Amino acid sequence: MTHDHIAALRAEVRGPVLLPGEDGWDDERSGFNTAVRHRPDAVVGARGADDVRAAVAFARARGLPVAVLGTGHGPSVAADHGVLITTRRMTALSVDPVTRTARLGAGVRMERVAAEAAPHGLAPLGGSAPFAGAVGYLLGGGLPVLGRTYGWGADRIRAIDVVTPDATARHITAESDPDLFWALRGARDNFGVVTGVECELIPLARLFGGGLFFDGGDPARARELLTAWQRWTETVPEEMNTSVAMVRLPDAPGLPEPVRGRYVVHIRIATPLEAAEGERLVAPLRALGPRLIDTLADLPWTRAGSIHGDPPTPMAWNGDTALLDGLAEAEAGAIVELGGPGAPVPSIVEIRLMGGALSRPGPVPSAVGHRSARYILTVLSRLGNGDAQAVAAAHRALIDALAPRTTGRFLTFMGFGENAAPDRVRTAYEPEDLARLARLKARFDPRDTFRLNHHIEPATGGTG
Ligand SMILES: Cc1cc2nc3c(=O)[nH]c(=O)nc-3n(C[C@H](O)[C@H](O)[C@H](O)COP(=O)(O)OP(=O)(O)OC[C@H]3O[C@@H](n4cnc5c(N)ncnc54)[C@H](O)[C@@H]3O)c2cc1C
């Protein structure tokens, strides 16, 4: 890349084109997970699809790989060369109450979609962290807070604007480009940079939800609560969405006094059912004993982010995940021993109940796999100085202990680095879907320009 090449690119795009060390460089290549430092040859801060197209053409002409950064909630590998395209400036958003759809640019966060849709009594199928990028979330599958009731976010995508690896901007639907439309929903930037999506909204203004916080500092009590929650999940209808987290909360002034600095078992509830019915369904959980806090209430959908209470501030962490076909007492014991209050490294373990609409195929098939899973476990730990190996070992011990019940892994919860190596990425897909993705990768990205990601390796044989 010569100075002239960069000057030509700068003349073509509206957004900034930054080289290492230039003003704004560090901000532009950083996202929510500060443990991953991208060190590309150049960053293009795209303002629209034309900028993305120019950046992909620029990289392609020089044989450079392309990586994408949205809000940085789910990096897979660090982009240590090539061209990094950031999407944060692509914030166009419109809601159509008649067709019950939203059109959103690649840089839009789900909380904005929720705010724009709410006056029409509509809601996007958002995940636990409304401040995460909506497009990265949806293309990765999009596991919503209300997933058991309404299914996967990716299944609600109606149209996609994408710049494919041949540097062509396309507007695609299930009808116009069935292969590409199938592959992007589940394998994301292996097939290009999505500049915008049109997705369905659901008629929903409120829900009943919140959290029940129990003291979980004693491992035996934590195990008892986990087992009781699991048994309860076998009794609930698919309108009930729930997860449990085991975590030591920080001793921070912003937190309510009863939970501050304490190890808690936090049971989360989210249901579109009327509050009275929600109250009735959670009665067995309330009977498990005294709660440190009980926040269950009728909520506007725009406050659904308070249910999990994911932290909004950037931090360094890594994590791992397993989709499970069941959760018996033996697994509950292993989870508490390896990820609970006495775990070898401080960890947050979260288990979500799957099933219901998540287990059914969407209206238009996609690459989002492992729909038969009954639970999904995720383990996360913050990274300090030099503890990455200890964290990886502790997470691996927990995930390995669950191997007999593991059906696969969910792409966007699998962490970064070794956790996102190709052998692990393969476990996110059904075998026949993986084979199809590899053939499509060879067809749409024969130069493997999009390889700094959860990488699908192109098939070496035929394509298509
Ligand atoms: C606190 C927290 C809570 C979460 N909760 C949920 C949840 O409830 N449900 C759920 O499903 N997920 C959840 N996630 C995962 C999250 O949805 C993914 O990490 C998602 O990728 C976030 O989008 P992003 O813009 O931050 O992606 P980034 O980290 O910026 O990018 C990650 C990858 O996404 C792909 N990508 C991003 N933008 C584009 C694009 N425009 N075109 C093509 N590919 C692109 C690329 O492969 C890129 O490498 C959570 C993550 C966090 C940190």
PDBQT file of the ligand as one rigid body, heavy atoms in Angstrom, charges set to zero:
ROOT
HETATM    1  C1  LIG A 501     -22.870  -8.467  27.156  1.00  0.00    +0.000 C 
HETATM    2  C2  LIG A 501     -23.260  -9.226  25.917  1.00  0.00    +0.000 A 
HETATM    3  C3  LIG A 501     -24.532  -9.776  25.818  1.00  0.00    +0.000 A 
HETATM    4  C4  LIG A 501     -24.913 -10.479  24.677  1.00  0.00    +0.000 A 
HETATM    5  N1  LIG A 501     -26.169 -11.016  24.619  1.00  0.00    +0.000 NA
HETATM    6  C5  LIG A 501     -26.550 -11.692  23.515  1.00  0.00    +0.000 A 
HETATM    7  C6  LIG A 501     -27.846 -12.265  23.418  1.00  0.00    +0.000 A 
HETATM    8  O1  LIG A 501     -28.666 -12.171  24.327  1.00  0.00    +0.000 OA
HETATM    9  N2  LIG A 501     -28.160 -12.961  22.303  1.00  0.00    +0.000 N 
HETATM   10  C7  LIG A 501     -27.277 -13.090  21.266  1.00  0.00    +0.000 A 
HETATM   11  O2  LIG A 501     -27.625 -13.715  20.264  1.00  0.00    +0.000 OA
HETATM   12  N3  LIG A 501     -26.055 -12.540  21.332  1.00  0.00    +0.000 NA
HETATM   13  C8  LIG A 501     -25.666 -11.871  22.424  1.00  0.00    +0.000 A 
HETATM   14  N4  LIG A 501     -24.398 -11.353  22.496  1.00  0.00    +0.000 N 
HETATM   15  C9  LIG A 501     -23.482 -11.571  21.385  1.00  0.00    +0.000 C 
HETATM   16  C10 LIG A 501     -23.607 -10.462  20.345  1.00  0.00    +0.000 C 
HETATM   17  O3  LIG A 501     -24.866 -10.543  19.718  1.00  0.00    +0.000 OA
HETATM   18  C11 LIG A 501     -22.544 -10.653  19.276  1.00  0.00    +0.000 C 
HETATM   19  O4  LIG A 501     -21.284 -10.518  19.888  1.00  0.00    +0.000 OA
HETATM   20  C12 LIG A 501     -22.672  -9.664  18.125  1.00  0.00    +0.000 C 
HETATM   21  O5  LIG A 501     -21.692  -9.963  17.179  1.00  0.00    +0.000 OA
HETATM   22  C13 LIG A 501     -22.497  -8.272  18.597  1.00  0.00    +0.000 C 
HETATM   23  O6  LIG A 501     -22.469  -7.392  17.509  1.00  0.00    +0.000 OA
HETATM   24  P1  LIG A 501     -21.239  -6.392  17.332  1.00  0.00    +0.000 P 
HETATM   25  O7  LIG A 501     -21.605  -5.345  16.367  1.00  0.00    +0.000 OA
HETATM   26  O8  LIG A 501     -20.756  -5.948  18.648  1.00  0.00    +0.000 OA
HETATM   27  O9  LIG A 501     -20.157  -7.370  16.677  1.00  0.00    +0.000 OA
HETATM   28  P2  LIG A 501     -18.586  -7.120  16.608  1.00  0.00    +0.000 P 
HETATM   29  O10 LIG A 501     -17.914  -7.647  17.823  1.00  0.00    +0.000 OA
HETATM   30  O11 LIG A 501     -18.283  -5.718  16.245  1.00  0.00    +0.000 OA
HETATM   31  O12 LIG A 501     -18.241  -8.065  15.400  1.00  0.00    +0.000 OA
HETATM   32  C14 LIG A 501     -18.225  -9.453  15.610  1.00  0.00    +0.000 C 
HETATM   33  C15 LIG A 501     -18.337 -10.139  14.296  1.00  0.00    +0.000 C 
HETATM   34  O13 LIG A 501     -19.656  -9.957  13.787  1.00  0.00    +0.000 OA
HETATM   35  C16 LIG A 501     -19.617  -9.949  12.388  1.00  0.00    +0.000 C 
HETATM   36  N5  LIG A 501     -20.190  -8.684  11.936  1.00  0.00    +0.000 N 
HETATM   37  C17 LIG A 501     -20.413  -7.554  12.659  1.00  0.00    +0.000 A 
HETATM   38  N6  LIG A 501     -20.969  -6.617  11.877  1.00  0.00    +0.000 NA
HETATM   39  C18 LIG A 501     -21.071  -7.163  10.642  1.00  0.00    +0.000 A 
HETATM   40  C19 LIG A 501     -21.548  -6.691   9.397  1.00  0.00    +0.000 A 
HETATM   41  N7  LIG A 501     -22.021  -5.460   9.284  1.00  0.00    +0.000 N 
HETATM   42  N8  LIG A 501     -21.506  -7.517   8.337  1.00  0.00    +0.000 NA
HETATM   43  C20 LIG A 501     -21.045  -8.783   8.437  1.00  0.00    +0.000 A 
HETATM   44  N9  LIG A 501     -20.559  -9.273   9.598  1.00  0.00    +0.000 NA
HETATM   45  C21 LIG A 501     -20.577  -8.473  10.677  1.00  0.00    +0.000 A 
HETATM   46  C22 LIG A 501     -18.165 -10.102  12.004  1.00  0.00    +0.000 C 
HETATM   47  O14 LIG A 501     -17.891 -11.482  11.867  1.00  0.00    +0.000 OA
HETATM   48  C23 LIG A 501     -17.431  -9.625  13.213  1.00  0.00    +0.000 C 
HETATM   49  O15 LIG A 501     -16.134 -10.185  13.327  1.00  0.00    +0.000 OA
HETATM   50  C24 LIG A 501     -23.993 -10.647  23.619  1.00  0.00    +0.000 A 
HETATM   51  C25 LIG A 501     -22.706 -10.091  23.716  1.00  0.00    +0.000 A 
HETATM   52  C26 LIG A 501     -22.342  -9.396  24.853  1.00  0.00    +0.000 A 
HETATM   53  C27 LIG A 501     -20.961  -8.823  24.943  1.00  0.00    +0.000 C 
ENDROOT
TORSDOF 0
